[in-house]
Amino acid sequence: MTQTATAPANAEKRYTVHRSDLPLSCPLPSMALWNSHPRVYLAIEDAPDKEVQCPYCGSHFVLAD
């Protein structure tokens, strides 16, 4: 049985993520996808400053470690 995501999708505009969260997608797996945009994978580990922005909703993700 899979766990149902209950966090609201894209409730914040800045998220700190860790290597254990990779591969990074927006919305995050813990977010309910039904009320958001299609899932998009973001290559944060390849970004020069380890920061990326979602092209759909504009959420900003920062890789902490």
PDB file of N, CA, C and O in Angstrom:
ATOM      1  N   MET A   1       0.842  -1.181   0.000  1.00  0.00           N
ATOM      2  CA  MET A   1       0.000   0.000   0.000  1.00  0.00           C
ATOM      3  C   MET A   1       0.888   1.245   0.000  1.00  0.00           C
ATOM      4  O   MET A   1       1.874   1.302   0.734  1.00  0.00           O
ATOM      5  N   THR A   2       0.548   2.221  -0.804  1.00  0.00           N
ATOM      6  CA  THR A   2       1.328   3.453  -0.864  1.00  0.00           C
ATOM      7  C   THR A   2       0.747   4.471   0.101  1.00  0.00           C
ATOM      8  O   THR A   2      -0.447   4.462   0.402  1.00  0.00           O
ATOM      9  N   GLN A   3       1.622   5.351   0.579  1.00  0.00           N
ATOM     10  CA  GLN A   3       1.202   6.392   1.500  1.00  0.00           C
ATOM     11  C   GLN A   3       0.636   7.561   0.707  1.00  0.00           C
ATOM     12  O   GLN A   3       1.206   7.955  -0.311  1.00  0.00           O
ATOM     13  N   THR A   4      -0.466   8.110   1.161  1.00  0.00           N
ATOM     14  CA  THR A   4      -1.086   9.241   0.496  1.00  0.00           C
ATOM     15  C   THR A   4      -0.385  10.528   0.909  1.00  0.00           C
ATOM     16  O   THR A   4      -0.175  10.773   2.097  1.00  0.00           O
ATOM     17  N   ALA A   5      -0.027  11.340  -0.064  1.00  0.00           N
ATOM     18  CA  ALA A   5       0.602  12.624   0.221  1.00  0.00           C
ATOM     19  C   ALA A   5      -0.436  13.566   0.792  1.00  0.00           C
ATOM     20  O   ALA A   5      -1.532  13.700   0.249  1.00  0.00           O
ATOM     21  N   THR A   6      -0.090  14.213   1.879  1.00  0.00           N
ATOM     22  CA  THR A   6      -1.061  15.081   2.537  1.00  0.00           C
ATOM     23  C   THR A   6      -0.630  16.534   2.628  1.00  0.00           C
ATOM     24  O   THR A   6      -1.454  17.403   2.913  1.00  0.00           O
ATOM     25  N   ALA A   7       0.631  16.811   2.395  1.00  0.00           N
ATOM     26  CA  ALA A   7       1.093  18.202   2.469  1.00  0.00           C
ATOM     27  C   ALA A   7       0.510  18.993   1.297  1.00  0.00           C
ATOM     28  O   ALA A   7       0.408  18.474   0.185  1.00  0.00           O
ATOM     29  N   PRO A   8       0.135  20.230   1.541  1.00  0.00           N
ATOM     30  CA  PRO A   8      -0.367  21.035   0.419  1.00  0.00           C
ATOM     31  C   PRO A   8       0.733  21.283  -0.602  1.00  0.00           C
ATOM     32  O   PRO A   8       1.885  21.521  -0.241  1.00  0.00           O
ATOM     33  N   ALA A   9       0.378  21.228  -1.847  1.00  0.00           N
ATOM     34  CA  ALA A   9       1.352  21.424  -2.920  1.00  0.00           C
ATOM     35  C   ALA A   9       1.744  22.880  -3.027  1.00  0.00           C
ATOM     36  O   ALA A   9       0.893  23.770  -3.034  1.00  0.00           O
ATOM     37  N   ASN A  10       3.033  23.112  -3.108  1.00  0.00           N
ATOM     38  CA  ASN A  10       3.584  24.444  -3.364  1.00  0.00           C
ATOM     39  C   ASN A  10       3.068  25.505  -2.394  1.00  0.00           C
ATOM     40  O   ASN A  10       2.782  26.634  -2.794  1.00  0.00           O
ATOM     41  N   ALA A  11       2.953  25.136  -1.119  1.00  0.00           N
ATOM     42  CA  ALA A  11       2.467  26.073  -0.110  1.00  0.00           C
ATOM     43  C   ALA A  11       3.509  27.132   0.221  1.00  0.00           C
ATOM     44  O   ALA A  11       3.167  28.229   0.661  1.00  0.00           O
ATOM     45  N   GLU A  12       4.771  26.806   0.011  1.00  0.00           N
ATOM     46  CA  GLU A  12       5.851  27.753   0.264  1.00  0.00           C
ATOM     47  C   GLU A  12       6.516  28.092  -1.064  1.00  0.00           C
ATOM     48  O   GLU A  12       6.275  27.429  -2.073  1.00  0.00           O
ATOM     49  N   LYS A  13       7.331  29.100  -1.062  1.00  0.00           N
ATOM     50  CA  LYS A  13       8.049  29.462  -2.288  1.00  0.00           C
ATOM     51  C   LYS A  13       9.535  29.156  -2.202  1.00  0.00           C
ATOM     52  O   LYS A  13      10.252  29.306  -3.191  1.00  0.00           O
ATOM     53  N   ARG A  14      10.012  28.727  -1.031  1.00  0.00           N
ATOM     54  CA  ARG A  14      11.429  28.384  -0.869  1.00  0.00           C
ATOM     55  C   ARG A  14      11.499  27.105  -0.048  1.00  0.00           C
ATOM     56  O   ARG A  14      10.921  27.010   1.034  1.00  0.00           O
ATOM     57  N   TYR A  15      12.220  26.123  -0.584  1.00  0.00           N
ATOM     58  CA  TYR A  15      12.372  24.827   0.069  1.00  0.00           C
ATOM     59  C   TYR A  15      13.847  24.477   0.162  1.00  0.00           C
ATOM     60  O   TYR A  15      14.593  24.648  -0.802  1.00  0.00           O
ATOM     61  N   THR A  16      14.267  23.988   1.317  1.00  0.00           N
ATOM     62  CA  THR A  16      15.614  23.471   1.496  1.00  0.00           C
ATOM     63  C   THR A  16      15.529  21.953   1.387  1.00  0.00           C
ATOM     64  O   THR A  16      14.742  21.315   2.085  1.00  0.00           O
ATOM     65  N   VAL A  17      16.342  21.385   0.510  1.00  0.00           N
ATOM     66  CA  VAL A  17      16.340  19.941   0.300  1.00  0.00           C
ATOM     67  C   VAL A  17      17.730  19.385   0.598  1.00  0.00           C
ATOM     68  O   VAL A  17      18.712  20.125   0.643  1.00  0.00           O
ATOM     69  N   HIS A  18      17.797  18.080   0.798  1.00  0.00           N
ATOM     70  CA  HIS A  18      19.046  17.397   1.115  1.00  0.00           C
ATOM     71  C   HIS A  18      19.305  16.325   0.066  1.00  0.00           C
ATOM     72  O   HIS A  18      18.406  15.952  -0.688  1.00  0.00           O
ATOM     73  N   ARG A  19      20.522  15.840   0.022  1.00  0.00           N
ATOM     74  CA  ARG A  19      20.878  14.796  -0.953  1.00  0.00           C
ATOM     75  C   ARG A  19      19.984  13.565  -0.821  1.00  0.00           C
ATOM     76  O   ARG A  19      19.731  12.871  -1.806  1.00  0.00           O
ATOM     77  N   SER A  20      19.513  13.298   0.371  1.00  0.00           N
ATOM     78  CA  SER A  20      18.614  12.149   0.564  1.00  0.00           C
ATOM     79  C   SER A  20      17.267  12.361  -0.134  1.00  0.00           C
ATOM     80  O   SER A  20      16.519  11.403  -0.332  1.00  0.00           O
ATOM     81  N   ASP A  21      16.951  13.604  -0.508  1.00  0.00           N
ATOM     82  CA  ASP A  21      15.699  13.924  -1.210  1.00  0.00           C
ATOM     83  C   ASP A  21      15.815  13.767  -2.723  1.00  0.00           C
ATOM     84  O   ASP A  21      14.815  13.869  -3.433  1.00  0.00           O
ATOM     85  N   LEU A  22      17.031  13.519  -3.224  1.00  0.00           N
ATOM     86  CA  LEU A  22      17.248  13.398  -4.671  1.00  0.00           C
ATOM     87  C   LEU A  22      16.772  12.053  -5.184  1.00  0.00           C
ATOM     88  O   LEU A  22      16.862  11.076  -4.441  1.00  0.00           O
ATOM     89  N   PRO A  23      16.281  11.939  -6.387  1.00  0.00           N
ATOM     90  CA  PRO A  23      16.127  13.015  -7.365  1.00  0.00           C
ATOM     91  C   PRO A  23      15.025  13.985  -6.940  1.00  0.00           C
ATOM     92  O   PRO A  23      13.994  13.581  -6.402  1.00  0.00           O
ATOM     93  N   LEU A  24      15.260  15.244  -7.187  1.00  0.00           N
ATOM     94  CA  LEU A  24      14.349  16.303  -6.781  1.00  0.00           C
ATOM     95  C   LEU A  24      13.246  16.472  -7.814  1.00  0.00           C
ATOM     96  O   LEU A  24      13.498  16.552  -9.017  1.00  0.00           O
ATOM     97  N   SER A  25      12.028  16.524  -7.317  1.00  0.00           N
ATOM     98  CA  SER A  25      10.901  16.805  -8.204  1.00  0.00           C
ATOM     99  C   SER A  25      10.017  17.859  -7.563  1.00  0.00           C
ATOM    100  O   SER A  25       9.981  17.997  -6.340  1.00  0.00           O
ATOM    101  N   CYS A  26       9.317  18.587  -8.388  1.00  0.00           N
ATOM    102  CA  CYS A  26       8.328  19.543  -7.919  1.00  0.00           C
ATOM    103  C   CYS A  26       7.014  19.191  -8.598  1.00  0.00           C
ATOM    104  O   CYS A  26       6.966  19.114  -9.826  1.00  0.00           O
ATOM    105  N   PRO A  27       5.959  18.977  -7.844  1.00  0.00           N
ATOM    106  CA  PRO A  27       5.899  19.021  -6.399  1.00  0.00           C
ATOM    107  C   PRO A  27       6.680  17.867  -5.773  1.00  0.00           C
ATOM    108  O   PRO A  27       6.911  16.834  -6.403  1.00  0.00           O
ATOM    109  N   LEU A  28       7.083  18.071  -4.507  1.00  0.00           N
ATOM    110  CA  LEU A  28       7.809  17.037  -3.772  1.00  0.00           C
ATOM    111  C   LEU A  28       6.907  15.824  -3.556  1.00  0.00           C
ATOM    112  O   LEU A  28       5.684  15.967  -3.552  1.00  0.00           O
ATOM    113  N   PRO A  29       7.479  14.637  -3.377  1.00  0.00           N
ATOM    114  CA  PRO A  29       6.658  13.436  -3.182  1.00  0.00           C
ATOM    115  C   PRO A  29       5.690  13.524  -1.998  1.00  0.00           C
ATOM    116  O   PRO A  29       4.655  12.859  -1.994  1.00  0.00           O
ATOM    117  N   SER A  30       6.022  14.338  -1.003  1.00  0.00           N
ATOM    118  CA  SER A  30       5.147  14.472   0.161  1.00  0.00           C
ATOM    119  C   SER A  30       3.959  15.397  -0.096  1.00  0.00           C
ATOM    120  O   SER A  30       3.070  15.509   0.748  1.00  0.00           O
ATOM    121  N   MET A  31       3.935  16.047  -1.235  1.00  0.00           N
ATOM    122  CA  MET A  31       2.858  16.986  -1.568  1.00  0.00           C
ATOM    123  C   MET A  31       1.776  16.292  -2.380  1.00  0.00           C
ATOM    124  O   MET A  31       2.049  15.378  -3.159  1.00  0.00           O
ATOM    125  N   ALA A  32       0.562  16.738  -2.185  1.00  0.00           N
ATOM    126  CA  ALA A  32      -0.555  16.227  -2.966  1.00  0.00           C
ATOM    127  C   ALA A  32      -0.426  16.733  -4.403  1.00  0.00           C
ATOM    128  O   ALA A  32      -0.362  17.941  -4.634  1.00  0.00           O
ATOM    129  N   LEU A  33      -0.389  15.824  -5.353  1.00  0.00           N
ATOM    130  CA  LEU A  33      -0.186  16.201  -6.750  1.00  0.00           C
ATOM    131  C   LEU A  33      -1.485  16.653  -7.424  1.00  0.00           C
ATOM    132  O   LEU A  33      -1.443  17.387  -8.411  1.00  0.00           O
ATOM    133  N   TRP A  34      -2.606  16.234  -6.915  1.00  0.00           N
ATOM    134  CA  TRP A  34      -3.873  16.495  -7.597  1.00  0.00           C
ATOM    135  C   TRP A  34      -4.199  17.976  -7.743  1.00  0.00           C
ATOM    136  O   TRP A  34      -4.911  18.363  -8.669  1.00  0.00           O
ATOM    137  N   ASN A  35      -3.684  18.813  -6.837  1.00  0.00           N
ATOM    138  CA  ASN A  35      -4.029  20.233  -6.924  1.00  0.00           C
ATOM    139  C   ASN A  35      -2.826  21.091  -7.303  1.00  0.00           C
ATOM    140  O   ASN A  35      -2.735  22.259  -6.924  1.00  0.00           O
ATOM    141  N   SER A  36      -1.916  20.501  -8.050  1.00  0.00           N
ATOM    142  CA  SER A  36      -0.711  21.219  -8.445  1.00  0.00           C
ATOM    143  C   SER A  36      -0.489  21.047  -9.943  1.00  0.00           C
ATOM    144  O   SER A  36      -1.406  20.679 -10.677  1.00  0.00           O
ATOM    145  N   HIS A  37       0.712  21.312 -10.382  1.00  0.00           N
ATOM    146  CA  HIS A  37       1.087  21.151 -11.782  1.00  0.00           C
ATOM    147  C   HIS A  37       1.651  19.748 -12.003  1.00  0.00           C
ATOM    148  O   HIS A  37       1.866  19.023 -11.031  1.00  0.00           O
ATOM    149  N   PRO A  38       1.893  19.350 -13.232  1.00  0.00           N
ATOM    150  CA  PRO A  38       2.518  18.040 -13.483  1.00  0.00           C
ATOM    151  C   PRO A  38       3.888  17.967 -12.814  1.00  0.00           C
ATOM    152  O   PRO A  38       4.584  18.976 -12.695  1.00  0.00           O
ATOM    153  N   ARG A  39       4.265  16.778 -12.381  1.00  0.00           N
ATOM    154  CA  ARG A  39       5.567  16.596 -11.726  1.00  0.00           C
ATOM    155  C   ARG A  39       6.688  16.845 -12.731  1.00  0.00           C
ATOM    156  O   ARG A  39       6.669  16.331 -13.850  1.00  0.00           O
ATOM    157  N   VAL A  40       7.656  17.641 -12.307  1.00  0.00           N
ATOM    158  CA  VAL A  40       8.832  17.934 -13.121  1.00  0.00           C
ATOM    159  C   VAL A  40      10.067  17.643 -12.266  1.00  0.00           C
ATOM    160  O   VAL A  40      10.104  17.987 -11.085  1.00  0.00           O
ATOM    161  N   TYR A  41      11.069  17.012 -12.863  1.00  0.00           N
ATOM    162  CA  TYR A  41      12.305  16.697 -12.151  1.00  0.00           C
ATOM    163  C   TYR A  41      13.318  17.805 -12.392  1.00  0.00           C
ATOM    164  O   TYR A  41      13.488  18.277 -13.516  1.00  0.00           O
ATOM    165  N   LEU A  42      13.988  18.212 -11.318  1.00  0.00           N
ATOM    166  CA  LEU A  42      14.910  19.338 -11.356  1.00  0.00           C
ATOM    167  C   LEU A  42      16.322  18.871 -11.018  1.00  0.00           C
ATOM    168  O   LEU A  42      16.527  18.228  -9.988  1.00  0.00           O
ATOM    169  N   ALA A  43      17.289  19.180 -11.861  1.00  0.00           N
ATOM    170  CA  ALA A  43      18.676  18.734 -11.682  1.00  0.00           C
ATOM    171  C   ALA A  43      19.438  19.704 -10.785  1.00  0.00           C
ATOM    172  O   ALA A  43      20.344  20.402 -11.240  1.00  0.00           O
ATOM    173  N   ILE A  44      19.069  19.742  -9.529  1.00  0.00           N
ATOM    174  CA  ILE A  44      19.690  20.668  -8.583  1.00  0.00           C
ATOM    175  C   ILE A  44      21.152  20.337  -8.332  1.00  0.00           C
ATOM    176  O   ILE A  44      21.958  21.236  -8.093  1.00  0.00           O
ATOM    177  N   GLU A  45      21.505  19.054  -8.385  1.00  0.00           N
ATOM    178  CA  GLU A  45      22.892  18.657  -8.117  1.00  0.00           C
ATOM    179  C   GLU A  45      23.844  19.132  -9.217  1.00  0.00           C
ATOM    180  O   GLU A  45      25.051  19.216  -8.988  1.00  0.00           O
ATOM    181  N   ASP A  46      23.323  19.444 -10.403  1.00  0.00           N
ATOM    182  CA  ASP A  46      24.140  19.939 -11.510  1.00  0.00           C
ATOM    183  C   ASP A  46      24.191  21.462 -11.584  1.00  0.00           C
ATOM    184  O   ASP A  46      24.993  22.020 -12.333  1.00  0.00           O
ATOM    185  N   ALA A  47      23.346  22.134 -10.817  1.00  0.00           N
ATOM    186  CA  ALA A  47      23.308  23.597 -10.843  1.00  0.00           C
ATOM    187  C   ALA A  47      24.558  24.161 -10.179  1.00  0.00           C
ATOM    188  O   ALA A  47      24.964  23.668  -9.127  1.00  0.00           O
ATOM    189  N   PRO A  48      25.180  25.187 -10.769  1.00  0.00           N
ATOM    190  CA  PRO A  48      26.428  25.736 -10.230  1.00  0.00           C
ATOM    191  C   PRO A  48      26.314  26.204  -8.778  1.00  0.00           C
ATOM    192  O   PRO A  48      27.244  26.015  -7.995  1.00  0.00           O
ATOM    193  N   ASP A  49      25.200  26.804  -8.419  1.00  0.00           N
ATOM    194  CA  ASP A  49      25.028  27.313  -7.059  1.00  0.00           C
ATOM    195  C   ASP A  49      24.164  26.390  -6.198  1.00  0.00           C
ATOM    196  O   ASP A  49      23.802  26.740  -5.075  1.00  0.00           O
ATOM    197  N   LYS A  50      23.834  25.200  -6.735  1.00  0.00           N
ATOM    198  CA  LYS A  50      23.005  24.202  -6.031  1.00  0.00           C
ATOM    199  C   LYS A  50      21.635  24.764  -5.669  1.00  0.00           C
ATOM    200  O   LYS A  50      21.070  24.443  -4.623  1.00  0.00           O
ATOM    201  N   GLU A  51      21.109  25.614  -6.562  1.00  0.00           N
ATOM    202  CA  GLU A  51      19.779  26.180  -6.407  1.00  0.00           C
ATOM    203  C   GLU A  51      19.065  26.090  -7.756  1.00  0.00           C
ATOM    204  O   GLU A  51      19.672  26.319  -8.802  1.00  0.00           O
ATOM    205  N   VAL A  52      17.779  25.757  -7.725  1.00  0.00           N
ATOM    206  CA  VAL A  52      16.975  25.702  -8.945  1.00  0.00           C
ATOM    207  C   VAL A  52      15.585  26.270  -8.664  1.00  0.00           C
ATOM    208  O   VAL A  52      15.149  26.367  -7.517  1.00  0.00           O
ATOM    209  N   GLN A  53      14.913  26.636  -9.739  1.00  0.00           N
ATOM    210  CA  GLN A  53      13.558  27.156  -9.645  1.00  0.00           C
ATOM    211  C   GLN A  53      12.649  26.315 -10.519  1.00  0.00           C
ATOM    212  O   GLN A  53      13.010  25.960 -11.641  1.00  0.00           O
ATOM    213  N   CYS A  54      11.471  25.996 -10.008  1.00  0.00           N
ATOM    214  CA  CYS A  54      10.507  25.214 -10.771  1.00  0.00           C
ATOM    215  C   CYS A  54       9.961  26.067 -11.917  1.00  0.00           C
ATOM    216  O   CYS A  54       9.526  27.196 -11.692  1.00  0.00           O
ATOM    217  N   PRO A  55       9.982  25.539 -13.144  1.00  0.00           N
ATOM    218  CA  PRO A  55       9.474  26.320 -14.279  1.00  0.00           C
ATOM    219  C   PRO A  55       7.958  26.483 -14.265  1.00  0.00           C
ATOM    220  O   PRO A  55       7.436  27.367 -14.943  1.00  0.00           O
ATOM    221  N   TYR A  56       7.244  25.660 -13.517  1.00  0.00           N
ATOM    222  CA  TYR A  56       5.780  25.759 -13.464  1.00  0.00           C
ATOM    223  C   TYR A  56       5.300  26.760 -12.419  1.00  0.00           C
ATOM    224  O   TYR A  56       4.540  27.677 -12.731  1.00  0.00           O
ATOM    225  N   CYS A  57       5.749  26.578 -11.171  1.00  0.00           N
ATOM    226  CA  CYS A  57       5.182  27.370 -10.074  1.00  0.00           C
ATOM    227  C   CYS A  57       6.138  28.405  -9.498  1.00  0.00           C
ATOM    228  O   CYS A  57       5.729  29.258  -8.710  1.00  0.00           O
ATOM    229  N   GLY A  58       7.414  28.337  -9.888  1.00  0.00           N
ATOM    230  CA  GLY A  58       8.378  29.309  -9.403  1.00  0.00           C
ATOM    231  C   GLY A  58       8.961  29.000  -8.035  1.00  0.00           C
ATOM    232  O   GLY A  58       9.722  29.806  -7.501  1.00  0.00           O
ATOM    233  N   SER A  59       8.623  27.847  -7.449  1.00  0.00           N
ATOM    234  CA  SER A  59       9.207  27.484  -6.149  1.00  0.00           C
ATOM    235  C   SER A  59      10.717  27.388  -6.290  1.00  0.00           C
ATOM    236  O   SER A  59      11.230  26.901  -7.297  1.00  0.00           O
ATOM    237  N   HIS A  60      11.413  27.853  -5.279  1.00  0.00           N
ATOM    238  CA  HIS A  60      12.871  27.901  -5.280  1.00  0.00           C
ATOM    239  C   HIS A  60      13.385  26.811  -4.352  1.00  0.00           C
ATOM    240  O   HIS A  60      12.960  26.719  -3.200  1.00  0.00           O
ATOM    241  N   PHE A  61      14.302  25.982  -4.855  1.00  0.00           N
ATOM    242  CA  PHE A  61      14.864  24.873  -4.085  1.00  0.00           C
ATOM    243  C   PHE A  61      16.346  25.107  -3.887  1.00  0.00           C
ATOM    244  O   PHE A  61      17.050  25.501  -4.817  1.00  0.00           O
ATOM    245  N   VAL A  62      16.828  24.863  -2.659  1.00  0.00           N
ATOM    246  CA  VAL A  62      18.229  25.030  -2.292  1.00  0.00           C
ATOM    247  C   VAL A  62      18.726  23.712  -1.734  1.00  0.00           C
ATOM    248  O   VAL A  62      18.110  23.141  -0.834  1.00  0.00           O
ATOM    249  N   LEU A  63      19.841  23.227  -2.266  1.00  0.00           N
ATOM    250  CA  LEU A  63      20.446  21.979  -1.788  1.00  0.00           C
ATOM    251  C   LEU A  63      21.332  22.316  -0.588  1.00  0.00           C
ATOM    252  O   LEU A  63      22.293  23.074  -0.719  1.00  0.00           O
ATOM    253  N   ALA A  64      21.009  21.753   0.583  1.00  0.00           N
ATOM    254  CA  ALA A  64      21.700  22.091   1.823  1.00  0.00           C
ATOM    255  C   ALA A  64      23.011  21.342   2.006  1.00  0.00           C
ATOM    256  O   ALA A  64      23.923  21.874   2.639  1.00  0.00           O
ATOM    257  N   ASP A  65      23.142  20.135   1.480  1.00  0.00           N
ATOM    258  CA  ASP A  65      24.376  19.366   1.682  1.00  0.00           C
ATOM    259  C   ASP A  65      24.795  18.656   0.432  1.00  0.00           C
ATOM    260  O   ASP A  65      25.813  17.963   0.427  1.00  0.00           O
TER     261      ASP A  65
END
